[in-house]
Amino acid sequence: MLTAWALAAPAPAAAQSPRPEWTIATDAAFDASSIAPYEGRHDRVYARIDRDLDAHLAQLQRWVRQRSISAQDDGIDAMAQLVADDLRELGFQEVEVVQTPGHPGVFGHYDAGADRTLVVYMMYDVQPVEENWRIADPFAGELVDHELGTVLMARGATNQKGPQRAFLNAVGAILQEHGTLPVNLYVVAEGEEELGSPNFGAVIEPYLDRLRDADGAFFPMNIQMPDGSVALNLGVKGIIYFELEARGGDWGGPAKAEVHGSLKAMVDSPALRLVQAIASMTSADGNTILVPGYYDAVRPPSDEEQRLINGLARRADDAALQKAFGVSRWIDGMRGRDAIVRNLFDPTLNINGIWSGYTGEGMKTILPHVATAKIDSRLPPGLEPEDAYRMIREHLDAEGFEDIALRRLSGYPAAATPVDAPLVQAAIGVFNRYDASPRVAPWLAGSAPFYQFTRTLGLPFVFGGLGHGAGAHAPDEYMLVRPAEGVKAAGLAEIEKSYVDLLYALSEAESD
Amino acid sequence: MLTAWALAAPAPAAAQSPRPEWTIATDAAFDASSIAPYEGRHDRVYARIDRDLDAHLAQLQRWVRQRSISAQDDGIDAMAQLVADDLRELGFQEVEVVQTPGHPGVFGHYDAGADRTLVVYMMYDVQPVEENWRIADPFAGELVDHELGTVLMARGATNQKGPQRAFLNAVGAILQEHGTLPVNLYVVAEGEEELGSPNFGAVIEPYLDRLRDADGAFFPMNIQMPDGSVALNLGVKGIIYFELEARGGDWGGPAKAEVHGSLKAMVDSPALRLVQAIASMTSADGNTILVPGYYDAVRPPSDEEQRLINGLARRADDAALQKAFGVSRWIDGMRGRDAIVRNLFDPTLNINGIWSGYTGEGMKTILPHVATAKIDSRLPPGLEPEDAYRMIREHLDAEGFEDIALRRLSGYPAAATPVDAPLVQAAIGVFNRYDASPRVAPWLAGSAPFYQFTRTLGLPFVFGGLGHGAGAHAPDEYMLVRPAEGVKAAGLAEIEKSYVDLLYALSEAESD
């Protein structure tokens, strides 16, 4: 179902760098506003949404009031049950709580007898709660006055219970008015997204053959900014996340505990070994990966991706982005399209954390016996996690760092959906209807295990939607439900109506 | 007063390594047992020590019961006053509490009208107190049954109040029996040794001209092992201790806070920069320093040092030492004399600590904006701290790491005393009398600011003495005061008698 990637020949790499030069061979640019706005009208459903909005908001509050912190196993089983009960209440004919080696998932099927079928991905778990919220209880589901308007401020308000329950409100409104849905729905929900989705495969495994027959998968998400703008990413990079650890042992160095720092003239230093091992993996500026073969598997931008990149480049604002991140320049002084291409197509190697020995004030003179680094590498399409791990291990061994342990914490491949998939076209048409013509990127430089949809299930996959929220993984998480005057992001009613439109637009789209 | 160093020509360095090969051109070996045991008898003083031993032990207890934690400014002024009062009580004609920019020092002078003069260095501060002592109160000065015998268990018991007050007990016993001392004494005490002696120069500065006229300096210390053996080090390596820090800024990278790890394709990583900068300073095994010029200033072993090294090599036990440290091998598989020479003559570069970003459990995907390492370098004689700092900064700049900050935390040169100095010969003679013929090393691979004695004052300097203690900077610090049957380390009475002997031996030694 995915468009075959057209291969553009890459320019020869600079002699001193294995980093490829990516060629953009076309001036054509994708423009989302060229796609016709969705024009269907579902006034009875819209009117019900407006009429029932308080009750709909109460449903969001009910969801965020149920604790479901996966990392602390706090409220998980109750939340899984709540999701399952809500699906049954809506009329899903088949609902199962699916046991896994970790937290349970939820499977639901609404068979509308329709031609089109949509898989809806949900995560019912939330992050732990930090200190310093402006509200007393992040699980109280309070409505709070915010500069952007009235917001639902709670853990999970935007990540991800708010938009998910809003989607189910839209489904409910259609069912109440019309007694059925324009598309068949599968819901697959997991309770471990905040843990890296280690068992999501086990949630969908019993249903793979059924899910593969769907026409696409969707993850409801608030991706609108207060000015109304929307960025639509058609996929994500993959990732490997691992720890490298140097520890004294048979090769040398202290094995049991730190020793006095003065012994360095006789004793190997695990900390220096780790530093040398990591250093061997990149150029001196830290920006080119020197692991042999690491760039070879990355495929160059396809024609479609080149057009998407050109479209993004027209709206690129490096200065604003750099300011937002507190960065003075991109690496190598890149700007505009060059930066966009590198951000999408270059694999990365990044130290997330490193630690060894004494890290307090002043001086303590020790030679630590262990040194550890957390490292991630983002994988563009083509670079497989297993290959990335293998190349890194082979590189370390070839450089003489057999003593460095490599502990795998995560690994999954990239995911991407072609822009001409009916589900994508339908989503853009709906955005355009609400004056929110999106910036469309081939994928996000960040990572999520969405390959489960694009690759395991072979489905086009869209994650997004109208609406605004912030504070995921942070204090004062909120979802905007009633925008203030002048704020252009959608409120709850408009969000729900757009979900209604999306379901109908998908049902009406031409087959690909 | 220091013996001129005879220069032996070094062998050419291996082509791939700037690390010099040190040549030992003689088979002659220094043997401390060849020095005649001290034979003087001071029976009246010994008898008084035996008679007053309980009172002497009470003096040690009185000292450890006075808190004096320099890092926490806990009891510091009271302890300085206590030291000054004790010197006056003993009969020192001149006693001053010396103000400095930090904690005060104490200066005392006992003018015996003798030909010889000894400077006694003391530190009256102690380390902070950890948890998990086997006694309730580390400042109670309790006597505790220990497998080695009766010990005084307290913070400061061996580091350094115990041996210092034992020395003053010996001084007191001589004065009580004979009304004067065989040598004149200066006491210079500081309250910041545990902080790296930042103001010890200010303590001695007003007295430099008087102190320079002394014949040597002495630091009472328990350096005996339970089997009776003694290692006498004639000096210490110097040290520089610094932090390297990479922080996002004009050169690139996030300046204000961490950013999302997926940005690595566009954003420079301060953590990778720090790793690359440190890596550039050593060979891949972490054992050869690649900072240009770093080995050039180190002078090769003199004839005397070669003889000392040969003497040490005859008693070297690599396996036992490695076992004690939990190390399987010395670097490059060195053994015996080779390891001893490298340990004494090679400068080191050692990571004491390194930290950046997320260091907790599991995964957090960030690109940290700051990365820091604590690094020390031990400096053999010839390599000056200022030169070492300059070469490291020049190296970083030449390698393109101008953005890496170098923060100096400490720096002082090596110190060494020739083995034929009368004070050293006197000390060895006293050790030999007590069947504790020492292993004599040119210097310790560790560091202390003893250059203040050897270089600022130009005096031979001995730190040591009979007696055993352990737990400096750790829980259950103790000094052995009444050895159990079979334990050969000296008890308090014998320690004090050996100090009496040392003062007389020095007064009787031939002039150099």
Contacts between the chains, C-beta under 8 A, distances in Angstrom:
chain1	res1	chain2	res2	distance
A	195	B	362	7.8
A	196	B	362	8.0
A	196	B	363	6.4
A	237	B	262	6.8
A	239	B	365	7.7
A	241	B	363	5.0
A	241	B	365	7.1
A	248	B	326	7.1
A	248	B	327	6.7
A	248	B	328	7.8
A	249	B	328	6.7
A	250	B	328	5.2
A	250	B	329	8.0
A	251	B	328	7.6
A	251	B	329	8.0
A	252	B	327	7.0
A	252	B	328	6.5
A	252	B	329	5.3
A	252	B	330	7.7
A	252	B	331	6.2
A	253	B	327	6.8
A	254	B	325	5.7
A	254	B	326	5.0
A	254	B	327	5.4
A	255	B	326	4.8
A	255	B	327	7.1
A	255	B	328	6.8
A	256	B	326	3.5
A	257	B	326	6.3
A	259	B	325	4.8
A	259	B	326	7.4
A	259	B	327	7.3
A	260	B	446	6.4
A	261	B	348	7.7
A	261	B	350	5.0
A	261	B	352	5.7
A	261	B	376	5.4
A	261	B	378	7.6
A	262	B	237	6.8
A	262	B	348	7.2
A	262	B	378	5.5
A	262	B	444	7.5
A	262	B	445	4.2
A	262	B	446	4.1
A	262	B	447	6.7
A	263	B	325	6.7
A	263	B	343	7.7
A	263	B	445	6.8
A	264	B	348	3.8
A	264	B	349	7.1
A	264	B	350	4.0
A	264	B	378	7.0
A	265	B	331	8.0
A	265	B	342	5.2
A	265	B	343	4.6
A	265	B	344	7.9
A	265	B	346	4.6
A	265	B	347	8.0
A	265	B	348	5.1
A	265	B	378	7.1
A	265	B	445	6.2
A	266	B	330	4.4
A	266	B	331	6.2
A	266	B	334	6.9
A	266	B	339	5.4
A	266	B	342	6.4
A	266	B	343	5.1
A	267	B	325	6.9
A	267	B	327	5.5
A	267	B	330	6.8
A	267	B	331	6.8
A	268	B	285	7.1
A	268	B	286	6.5
A	268	B	287	6.7
A	268	B	331	5.4
A	269	B	286	5.0
A	269	B	350	6.0
A	269	B	351	6.1
A	271	B	351	3.8
A	271	B	354	6.1
A	272	B	278	7.5
A	272	B	282	5.9
A	272	B	286	3.0
A	272	B	287	8.0
A	272	B	349	7.7
A	272	B	350	7.6
A	272	B	351	5.7
A	273	B	285	7.4
A	273	B	286	5.5
A	275	B	275	5.1
A	275	B	278	4.9
A	275	B	279	5.2
A	275	B	286	7.6
A	275	B	351	6.9
A	275	B	354	7.3
A	276	B	279	5.1
A	276	B	282	7.1
A	276	B	284	5.0
A	276	B	285	7.5
A	276	B	286	5.8
A	278	B	272	7.5
A	278	B	275	4.9
A	278	B	279	7.7
A	279	B	275	5.2
A	279	B	276	5.1
A	279	B	278	7.7
A	279	B	279	3.3
A	279	B	280	7.7
A	280	B	279	7.7
A	280	B	284	7.1
A	282	B	272	5.9
A	282	B	276	7.1
A	284	B	276	5.0
A	284	B	280	7.1
A	284	B	399	7.0
A	284	B	400	6.4
A	285	B	268	7.1
A	285	B	273	7.4
A	285	B	276	7.5
A	285	B	400	7.7
A	286	B	268	6.5
A	286	B	269	5.0
A	286	B	272	3.0
A	286	B	273	5.5
A	286	B	275	7.6
A	286	B	276	5.8
A	287	B	268	6.7
A	287	B	272	8.0
A	325	B	254	5.7
A	325	B	259	4.8
A	325	B	263	6.7
A	325	B	267	6.9
A	326	B	248	7.1
A	326	B	254	5.0
A	326	B	255	4.8
A	326	B	256	3.5
A	326	B	257	6.3
A	326	B	259	7.4
A	326	B	369	7.3
A	327	B	248	6.8
A	327	B	252	7.0
A	327	B	253	6.7
A	327	B	254	5.4
A	327	B	255	7.1
A	327	B	259	7.3
A	327	B	267	5.4
A	328	B	248	7.8
A	328	B	249	6.7
A	328	B	250	5.2
A	328	B	251	7.6
A	328	B	252	6.5
A	328	B	255	6.8
A	329	B	250	8.0
A	329	B	251	8.0
A	329	B	252	5.3
A	330	B	252	7.6
A	330	B	266	4.4
A	330	B	267	6.8
A	331	B	252	6.2
A	331	B	265	8.0
A	331	B	266	6.2
A	331	B	267	6.8
A	331	B	268	5.4
A	334	B	266	6.9
A	339	B	266	5.4
A	342	B	265	5.2
A	342	B	266	6.4
A	343	B	263	7.7
A	343	B	265	4.6
A	343	B	266	5.1
A	344	B	265	7.9
A	346	B	265	4.6
A	347	B	265	8.0
A	348	B	261	7.7
A	348	B	262	7.2
A	348	B	264	3.7
A	348	B	265	5.1
A	349	B	264	7.1
A	349	B	272	7.7
A	350	B	261	5.0
A	350	B	264	4.0
A	350	B	269	6.0
A	350	B	272	7.6
A	350	B	367	5.6
A	351	B	269	6.1
A	351	B	271	3.8
A	351	B	272	5.7
A	351	B	275	6.9
A	351	B	356	6.5
A	351	B	357	6.5
A	351	B	368	7.2
A	351	B	371	7.5
A	352	B	261	5.7
A	352	B	357	5.3
A	352	B	358	5.4
A	352	B	363	7.5
A	352	B	364	6.2
A	352	B	365	6.0
A	352	B	366	5.5
A	352	B	367	7.6
A	352	B	368	7.4
A	353	B	356	6.3
A	353	B	357	3.7
A	353	B	358	4.0
A	353	B	359	4.6
A	353	B	360	8.0
A	353	B	364	7.4
A	353	B	366	7.7
A	353	B	368	7.1
A	354	B	271	6.1
A	354	B	275	7.3
A	354	B	354	5.9
A	354	B	355	6.7
A	354	B	356	5.0
A	354	B	357	6.8
A	354	B	359	7.7
A	354	B	371	7.0
A	355	B	354	6.7
A	355	B	355	4.9
A	355	B	356	7.7
A	355	B	359	4.3
A	356	B	351	6.6
A	356	B	353	6.3
A	356	B	354	5.0
A	356	B	355	7.7
A	357	B	351	6.5
A	357	B	352	5.3
A	357	B	353	3.7
A	357	B	354	6.8
A	357	B	374	7.3
A	358	B	352	5.4
A	358	B	353	4.0
A	358	B	374	6.3
A	359	B	353	4.6
A	359	B	354	7.7
A	359	B	355	4.3
A	359	B	372	7.8
A	359	B	374	7.5
A	360	B	353	8.0
A	362	B	195	7.7
A	362	B	409	6.8
A	363	B	196	6.4
A	363	B	241	4.9
A	363	B	352	7.5
A	363	B	374	7.2
A	363	B	376	7.6
A	363	B	409	5.4
A	363	B	410	6.0
A	364	B	352	6.2
A	364	B	353	7.3
A	364	B	374	7.7
A	365	B	239	7.7
A	365	B	241	7.1
A	365	B	352	6.1
A	365	B	376	5.7
A	365	B	446	7.8
A	365	B	447	7.6
A	366	B	352	5.5
A	366	B	353	7.7
A	367	B	350	5.6
A	367	B	352	7.6
A	368	B	351	7.2
A	368	B	352	7.4
A	368	B	353	7.1
A	369	B	326	7.3
A	371	B	351	7.5
A	371	B	354	7.0
A	372	B	359	7.8
A	374	B	357	7.3
A	374	B	358	6.3
A	374	B	359	7.6
A	374	B	363	7.2
A	374	B	364	7.7
A	376	B	261	5.4
A	376	B	363	7.6
A	376	B	365	5.7
A	378	B	261	7.7
A	378	B	262	5.5
A	378	B	264	7.0
A	378	B	265	7.1
A	399	B	284	7.0
A	400	B	284	6.4
A	400	B	285	7.7
A	409	B	362	6.8
A	409	B	363	5.4
A	410	B	363	6.1
A	444	B	262	7.5
A	445	B	262	4.1
A	445	B	263	6.9
A	445	B	265	6.2
A	446	B	260	6.5
A	446	B	262	4.1
A	446	B	365	7.8
A	447	B	262	6.7
A	447	B	365	7.6
